[in-house]
Amino acid sequence: WGPLKALAVASAVNGIGDVVLCTFLGYGIAGAAWATMVSQVIAGYMMIEDLNKKGYNAFSISVPSSRELLQIFMLSAPVFVTMMSKVAFYSLIVYFATSMGTHTVAAHQIMIQMYCMCSVWGEPLSQTAQSFMPELIYGANRSLAKARLLLKSLLIIGALSGLILGSIGTAVPWLLPKIFSPDPEVIQEVHKVLIPYFVALCVTPCVHSLEGTLLAGRDLKFISLSMSGCSSLGALFLLLVSSRGYGLSGCWFALVGFQWSRFSIALRRLISPDGVLYSEDLTRYQLGKLSAA
């Protein structure tokens, strides 16, 4: 409840601040930035206070030792590579879209905003896996059978969520395109990418479930290497479709390949005998014995 209350308050402060600073006081983009900054500070303070109420000393500051820094680096470096590979691929899509003309850029902006708005609904599945899987994989009440059952439930929920989100997210720009733009050329470009948009969005919640499980099992090296590989192959595909003149549809089919390759690679890893849900080897979890958080 602590993070939820902090998020709700921060969202309200950010929204009210945007309206007041941008609309009434005329500060423009600077006003939006100030509203965001203030909301984040408030959210951080609320979460710190929530930790203090639970017995932690959130204001305590200590200098980590070199051993602790090394352990944190070994945990964070693969996650950093994973996130940067994903960001680099999406940035490359934007780069290619901007080279295709004004109407294409406008259509891409509409669809990528819709895609981000719908795909974020799958994040709770990743958070659920990261919250509950560690106890089942390497905790005191270790049970790989229950971990596999939890993953199965998350995948079923993810598949249903993907179909629902994909259907709704595709129907809105298809049936009501003028709420985004009255320009017929932009609408035409939007309609060209509806099929790859739907296919990419359908699998996204399942991808969140699988990658959340890999993170919970601390299979960090694999997830960083697989994400880097998928991003590299996606970049090569983008170069190919761009040179062949496939336009915005080619960019979105590259996104389809990126998402489905992440899904298939993560699923294959988790169901393999050496995966975190089947292997009895506990040495990979030694990094979990941190003396400080």
C-alpha positions in Angstrom: 0.0 0.0 0.0 2.9 2.4 0.6 4.1 2.6 -3.0 0.5 2.7 -4.2 -0.4 5.7 -2.0 2.9 7.4 -3.0 2.1 6.9 -6.7 -1.4 8.2 -6.3 -0.3 11.3 -4.5 2.5 11.9 -6.9 0.2 11.5 -9.9 -2.3 14.0 -8.5 0.5 16.5 -7.7 2.0 16.1 -11.2 -1.4 16.5 -12.9 -2.5 19.5 -10.9 1.0 21.1 -11.2 0.9 20.6 -15.0 -2.5 22.3 -15.3 -1.6 25.2 -13.0 2.0 25.9 -14.2 1.4 25.2 -17.9 -2.1 26.4 -18.5 -2.7 29.3 -16.0 0.9 30.5 -15.3 2.2 29.9 -18.8 5.5 28.2 -17.8 5.3 25.7 -20.7 7.6 22.7 -20.7 9.6 24.1 -17.8 6.4 24.1 -15.7 5.8 20.4 -16.6 9.3 19.6 -15.6 8.9 21.4 -12.2 5.6 19.6 -11.6 7.3 16.2 -12.3 10.3 17.0 -10.0 8.1 18.0 -7.1 5.8 14.9 -7.5 8.9 12.6 -7.5 10.3 14.3 -4.3 7.0 13.9 -2.6 6.7 10.2 -3.6 10.2 9.5 -2.4 9.6 11.1 0.9 6.3 9.2 1.4 8.0 5.8 0.7 10.9 6.7 3.1 8.4 7.5 5.8 6.6 4.2 5.1 9.8 2.3 5.5 10.5 4.1 8.8 7.1 3.0 10.1 8.0 -0.6 9.4 11.2 -0.4 11.5 13.8 0.5 8.9 16.0 3.5 9.2 15.6 4.8 5.6 17.7 8.0 6.4 20.7 6.0 7.5 23.6 6.4 5.1 26.7 4.2 5.1 29.6 3.8 2.7 29.6 0.3 1.1 32.7 -1.8 1.1 34.5 -2.7 -2.1 33.1 -6.3 -1.8 29.5 -5.0 -1.5 30.1 -2.6 -4.5 31.3 -5.6 -6.5 28.2 -7.6 -5.6 25.9 -4.8 -6.5 27.7 -4.3 -9.8 27.4 -8.0 -10.6 23.6 -7.7 -10.0 23.0 -4.4 -11.7 25.3 -4.6 -14.7 23.3 -7.3 -16.6 20.0 -5.5 -15.8 21.6 -2.3 -17.1 22.6 -4.0 -20.3 19.1 -5.4 -20.7 17.4 -2.0 -20.2 19.8 -0.2 -22.5 19.4 -2.8 -25.3 15.7 -2.4 -25.1 15.9 1.4 -25.1 18.4 1.4 -28.0 16.1 -0.7 -30.2 13.0 1.5 -29.6 15.2 4.6 -30.2 16.3 3.0 -33.5 12.7 2.5 -34.6 12.0 6.2 -33.9 15.1 7.1 -35.9 14.0 5.2 -38.9 10.4 6.5 -38.6 11.6 10.1 -38.5 13.3 9.6 -41.9 10.1 8.7 -43.6 8.3 12.0 -43.6 6.0 14.1 -41.5 2.8 12.0 -41.9 4.7 8.8 -41.1 6.2 10.3 -38.0 2.8 11.4 -36.8 1.3 8.0 -37.4 4.2 6.3 -35.6 3.8 8.7 -32.6 0.2 7.8 -32.3 0.8 4.1 -32.4 3.8 4.0 -30.2 2.0 6.0 -27.5 -1.0 3.6 -27.7 1.4 0.7 -27.6 3.2 2.0 -24.5 -0.1 2.8 -22.8 -1.4 -0.7 -23.4 1.9 -2.6 -22.7 2.3 -1.1 -19.3 -0.7 -3.1 -18.2 1.5 -6.2 -18.3 4.1 -4.8 -15.9 2.2 -6.1 -12.8 2.8 -9.6 -14.0 6.5 -9.0 -14.0 6.3 -7.4 -10.6 4.3 -10.4 -9.3 6.9 -12.8 -10.6 9.8 -10.8 -9.1 7.9 -10.5 -5.7 6.8 -14.1 -5.2 9.1 -16.3 -7.3 12.3 -15.8 -5.2 10.7 -17.5 -2.2 9.6 -20.4 -4.3 12.9 -20.7 -6.3 15.6 -20.3 -3.6 13.8 -19.3 -0.4 13.3 -21.1 2.9 10.0 -22.6 1.5 11.6 -23.6 -1.8 9.2 -25.4 -4.2 10.0 -25.4 -7.9 6.6 -27.1 -8.6 4.8 -24.2 -7.1 7.0 -21.8 -9.0 6.1 -23.5 -12.3 2.5 -23.4 -11.4 2.7 -19.7 -10.6 4.4 -19.1 -14.0 1.7 -21.1 -15.7 -0.9 -18.9 -14.1 0.9 -15.7 -15.0 1.2 -16.9 -18.7 -2.5 -17.6 -18.8 -3.4 -14.2 -17.4 -0.8 -12.6 -19.7 -2.3 -14.3 -22.8 -5.8 -13.2 -21.9 -4.6 -9.7 -21.1 -2.7 -9.5 -24.3 -5.8 -10.5 -26.4 -8.0 -8.0 -24.6 -5.5 -5.2 -24.7 -4.6 -6.0 -28.3 -8.3 -6.0 -29.4 -9.1 -2.8 -27.6 -5.8 -1.1 -28.5 -6.3 -2.0 -32.2 -10.0 -1.1 -32.3 -9.6 2.4 -31.1 -7.2 3.7 -33.8 -9.0 1.6 -36.4 -12.6 2.7 -35.7 -11.9 6.1 -34.1 -8.8 7.4 -35.8 -9.9 11.1 -35.9 -9.6 11.4 -32.1 -5.8 11.3 -32.8 -5.6 13.2 -36.1 -8.0 14.6 -38.7 -5.4 14.2 -41.4 -6.4 11.4 -43.9 -2.8 10.6 -44.8 -1.8 10.1 -41.1 -4.9 7.9 -40.7 -3.9 5.9 -43.7 -0.4 5.3 -42.2 -2.0 4.3 -38.9 -4.2 1.7 -40.6 -1.1 0.2 -42.3 0.5 -0.9 -39.1 -2.6 -2.2 -37.2 -1.8 -5.9 -37.8 1.8 -5.8 -36.6 0.8 -3.5 -33.8 -1.9 -6.1 -32.6 0.5 -9.1 -32.9 3.3 -7.3 -31.0 0.9 -6.1 -28.3 -0.7 -9.5 -27.8 2.5 -11.2 -26.6 3.8 -8.3 -24.5 2.2 -9.3 -21.1 3.6 -12.9 -21.5 7.0 -11.4 -22.2 6.8 -9.5 -18.9 5.8 -12.7 -17.0 8.8 -14.6 -18.4 11.4 -12.0 -18.0 10.1 -11.2 -14.5 10.7 -14.8 -13.6 14.2 -14.8 -15.1 15.0 -11.7 -13.0 13.5 -13.4 -9.9 15.7 -16.4 -10.6 18.7 -14.2 -11.1 19.4 -15.6 -14.5 20.9 -12.2 -15.2 23.6 -13.1 -17.6 21.2 -15.0 -19.9 18.6 -12.3 -20.0 21.2 -9.6 -20.7 22.7 -11.6 -23.5 19.4 -12.6 -25.0 18.1 -9.0 -25.0 21.3 -7.8 -26.6 21.0 -10.4 -29.3 17.3 -9.7 -30.0 18.1 -6.0 -30.2 21.0 -6.5 -32.6 18.9 -8.8 -34.8 16.1 -6.3 -34.7 18.5 -3.5 -35.7 19.7 -5.5 -38.7 16.1 -6.2 -39.7 15.3 -2.5 -39.5 18.3 -1.7 -41.7 17.0 -4.3 -44.2 13.4 -3.1 -44.4 14.5 0.5 -44.5 16.8 -0.2 -47.5 14.0 -2.1 -49.2 11.5 0.8 -48.7 8.9 -1.0 -46.6 8.1 2.1 -44.7 6.5 2.3 -41.2 5.1 -1.2 -41.6 8.6 -2.6 -41.8 9.5 -0.9 -38.5 6.5 -2.4 -36.8 7.2 -5.9 -38.2 10.7 -5.5 -36.7 9.0 -4.8 -33.4 6.9 -8.0 -33.8 10.1 -10.0 -34.4 11.7 -8.4 -31.4 8.8 -9.2 -29.0 8.2 -12.7 -30.2 11.9 -13.6 -30.2 12.1 -12.4 -26.5 9.1 -14.5 -25.7 10.4 -17.7 -27.4 13.9 -17.4 -26.0 12.8 -16.7 -22.4 10.2 -19.5 -22.5 12.7 -22.0 -23.9 15.1 -21.0 -21.2 12.6 -21.4 -18.4 11.3 -24.8 -19.5 14.8 -26.2 -20.1 16.3 -28.7 -17.6 19.0 -26.1 -16.7 16.4 -23.3 -16.2 15.7 -21.7 -12.9 12.4 -23.6 -12.5 13.9 -27.1 -13.0 17.6 -26.9 -11.9 18.5 -28.0 -8.4 21.8 -26.1 -8.5 21.7 -23.3 -5.9 25.2 -21.9 -6.5 23.7 -19.3 -8.9 21.9 -17.6 -6.0 25.0 -16.9 -3.9 24.8 -13.2 -4.7 21.6 -13.1 -2.7 23.7 -13.1 0.6 24.2 -9.4 0.7 25.1 -7.9 4.1 23.5 -4.5 3.2 20.6 -3.4 1.0 
